[in-house]
């Protein structure tokens, strides 16, 4: 099953397309979080006025560069954990067990990709026209390393792991449940 995720380009393409919607909302959300006195619509229109549409997509490349390694870690790890659990209990994992594997896989993938998430956040929040705002991920990572060290690269790792673990539990568990139901319906119909 792991081959579906690793060799198929579909998840990567879907993530890139999803980023077309996610990035503008993330830029507005993050700027609202650091400027609580401004209203969301004001922040949105200010970005459009001062930076144009490209301002809404600042951090697109860094978001995609975070999502691809995240998926390359999460999905194969999820499949491997399910296979190991199945082997240990000598039968296919239940949906709740798949959800637990999804939580662990998501949490681990979140932890190892946190530096890329930090770089993405720095790029999105950088002052327009600054070198960080240009979107160079390596430069952003180097700047964080230089000023805050290793702890700066992993800032927010535990909340990120918790949120993504919960998401992995819910979404991958629901996926497995839906998949099981569809397979059962398919077996019942000739």
C-alpha positions in Angstrom: 0.0 0.0 0.0 2.9 2.4 0.7 3.6 2.5 -3.1 0.4 4.4 -3.7 1.6 7.3 -1.6 5.3 7.3 -2.5 5.2 6.6 -6.2 1.9 8.2 -7.1 2.2 11.9 -7.8 -1.4 12.5 -6.8 -0.9 13.4 -3.1 1.9 15.8 -4.0 -0.2 17.5 -6.7 -3.2 17.7 -4.4 -1.1 19.3 -1.7 0.2 21.9 -4.2 -3.4 22.7 -5.3 -4.6 22.8 -1.7 -1.8 25.3 -1.0 -3.3 27.6 -3.6 -6.2 28.0 -1.1 -4.4 27.4 2.1 -1.6 29.9 1.7 -3.6 33.1 1.4 -5.8 32.2 4.4 -2.6 31.3 6.3 -1.0 34.6 5.5 -4.0 36.5 6.7 -4.5 34.4 9.8 -0.8 34.7 10.9 -0.8 38.4 10.4 -4.1 38.7 12.4 -2.5 36.7 15.2 0.5 39.1 15.5 -1.7 42.2 15.1 -4.8 41.4 17.2 -6.1 45.0 16.9 -6.7 44.7 13.2 -9.8 43.1 11.7 -9.4 40.2 9.2 -10.9 42.1 6.3 -8.6 45.1 7.0 -5.6 42.8 7.0 -6.7 41.1 3.8 -7.3 44.4 2.0 -4.1 45.9 3.3 -2.1 43.0 1.9 -3.7 43.4 -1.5 -3.1 47.2 -1.4 0.5 47.1 -0.3 1.8 43.9 -1.9 -0.8 42.9 -4.5 -2.0 39.3 -5.0 1.6 38.0 -4.7 1.5 39.2 -1.0 -1.3 36.7 -0.4 0.9 34.0 -1.8 4.0 34.9 0.1 5.3 31.7 1.5 3.6 29.5 -1.2 7.0 27.9 -2.1 7.9 27.4 1.5 4.5 25.8 2.3 4.9 23.3 -0.6 8.5 22.6 0.5 7.1 21.8 4.0 4.2 19.7 2.7 6.1 17.4 0.5 8.6 16.1 3.1 5.8 16.0 5.6 3.8 13.6 3.3 6.9 11.6 2.5 7.4 10.9 6.2 3.8 10.6 7.4 2.2 8.2 4.8 5.0 5.6 4.6 5.3 5.7 8.4 1.6 5.3 8.9 1.6 2.3 6.5 4.6 0.8 8.3 3.1 1.2 11.7 -0.1 -0.5 10.6 1.8 -3.3 9.0 3.9 -3.8 12.2 0.8 -3.7 14.4 -1.0 -6.2 12.0 2.0 -8.5 12.1 2.2 -8.4 16.0 -1.5 -9.2 16.4 -1.7 -11.5 13.4 -4.6 -9.8 11.8 -5.4 -6.5 10.0 -5.6 -3.5 12.2 -9.0 -2.1 13.2 -9.9 1.4 12.2 -9.1 2.8 15.7 -5.7 1.2 15.5 -5.1 2.8 12.1 -6.1 6.1 13.7 -3.5 5.6 16.5 -0.9 4.8 13.9 -2.0 8.0 12.0 -1.6 10.0 15.2 2.0 8.8 15.7 2.9 9.2 12.1 1.5 12.7 11.9 3.2 13.7 15.2 6.6 12.4 14.0 6.2 14.0 10.6 5.3 17.3 12.3 8.3 17.2 14.5 10.8 16.6 11.8 9.3 19.2 9.5 9.0 21.9 12.2 12.1 23.9 10.9 10.4 24.2 7.5 7.2 25.4 9.2 9.2 28.0 11.2 10.8 29.2 7.9 7.4 29.4 6.3 6.0 31.4 9.1 9.0 33.8 9.1 8.6 34.3 5.4 4.9 35.0 5.6 5.3 37.4 8.5 8.4 39.2 7.2 8.2 42.9 6.4 7.5 43.5 2.7 10.6 44.1 0.8 12.9 42.4 3.4 15.3 39.7 2.4 13.2 37.1 4.4 10.0 38.2 2.5 11.7 37.1 -0.7 10.9 33.5 0.2 14.4 32.0 0.3 13.8 29.0 2.7 17.5 28.3 3.3 18.1 32.0 4.1 15.2 32.0 6.5 16.5 28.8 8.2 20.0 30.2 8.4 18.6 33.5 10.0 16.7 31.5 12.6 19.7 29.3 13.3 22.0 32.3 13.6 19.8 34.2 16.0 18.0 31.5 18.0 20.0 28.3 17.4 18.4 24.8 17.4 15.6 25.8 19.8 14.6 28.5 17.3 14.3 26.0 14.5 12.0 23.8 16.6 9.9 26.7 18.1 6.4 25.5 18.6 7.2 21.8 18.0 5.0 20.5 20.8 1.8 22.4 19.9 2.4 21.5 16.2 2.9 17.8 17.0 -0.3 17.8 19.2 -2.5 19.4 16.6 -1.2 17.3 13.7 -1.4 14.1 15.8 -5.0 14.8 16.6 -5.6 15.5 12.9 -3.9 12.3 11.9 -6.0 10.4 14.4 -9.2 11.8 13.1 -8.6 12.0 9.4 -6.6 8.8 8.8 -8.9 6.9 11.1 -11.9 8.3 9.2 -10.2 7.4 6.0 -9.6 3.8 7.1 -13.2 3.5 8.4 -14.6 4.9 5.1 -12.3 2.6 3.1 -13.5 -0.4 5.1 -17.1 0.4 4.6 -16.7 0.9 0.8 -14.8 -2.4 0.5 -17.6 -4.2 2.4 -20.3 -2.6 0.2 -18.2 -3.7 -2.8 -18.1 -7.3 -1.6 -21.9 -7.4 -1.0 -22.7 -6.2 -4.5 -21.9 -8.7 -7.3 
